[in-house]
Amino acid sequence: MQIGEYQIINGLARGGMSEIFVARHVDATDGERVIVKRLLPSASERKDMRDMFLDEGRITALFDHPHVVGCSPPAEEDGSWYLVMDYVEGTNLGRLLSYIHHLGFGLPIPLCAYVIACIAAGLDHAHRIVDPGTGAPLRIIHRDVSPDNILIGVSGEVKITDFGIAHGRGRRTKTMHGVIKGKSGYMSPEQANAHPLDWRSDLFSLGVVFHEMLTRQPLYSADAEFMAMQRIAREPAPAPSSLFADVPRELDGIALKALEKDPADRFQSGAAMAHALVVWLRKSRFSNASAMFADWLAQLADRR
């Protein structure tokens, strides 16, 4: 099976809107693989779904950062729209954490800080993207920062992915006022309350991920989605060290700053959050965290 200039190797997933394949370019000689995401014919017939798919491709095609999954502009063949995206051999952070927690341990604290610093830097890149034609800020907000959308490569790559519900100036599809998008346990307070959002909403969500990595337990989970959203809006986050004593107090401060209810009290950019984590890593003599992460993943693979 072939889609455009890409030979399909195998299918990965199929949802209500699209299907995802591992593929390689027909002229590739080195075995390099890519991800091909194709809009399903049933979804292509609906303008809202087609526009959402095309918006995702147009936005992600602008990214050029080691911690953001890259993508080609949308392409069409025989009436079928598709995107070609970076292939990351590995898993997502959610699956990785579930696996190691099942084995009885968590991600080492310095590596938690490293992963979050990478994603904060990647989000900062996305937040600062401008329209290449006008230079106007696109004001992109991911809106779905969660462990499942953080990819971990077997060699230690760390990338944020899935900008399918991202908000930004110039999108053809618009979210109606009062409509909430994102995973309930990782929403910001303003997102849970259906208030206007800016880039600082993503930093709160990343703070939730960081807190859960440090403490090895959910922060705002609840039996009902509504209850989780109520907790996010009202309950202050406990210091991670109060739940897991090995967490350094400096990381308490970073996590809790990201989790401030008022956006004005949070980090004001992904770059500022990444910088705080990198400074801690250097002070703690973990400046080689990238190599440490690759070694740790290799040792984990050897256990299987």
Buried (B, 14 or more C-beta within 10 A) or exposed (E): EEBBBBBBBEEEEEEEBBBBBBBBBEEBEEEEBBBBBBBBEEBBEEEEBBBBBBBBBBBBBBBEBEBBBBBBEBBEEEEBBBBBBBBBEBBBBBEBBEEBEEEEEBBBBBBBBBBBBBBBBBBBBBBBBBEEEEEEEBBBBBBBBBBBBBBBBBEBBBBBBBBBBBBBEBBEBEBEEEEBBBBBBBBBBBBBEBBEBBBBBBBBBBBBBBBBBBBBEEBBEBEEBEEBBBBBBEEEBBBBBEBBEEBBEBBBEBBBBBBBBEBEEBBEBBBBBBBBBBEBBEEBEBEEBBEBBBEBBEEBEEEE
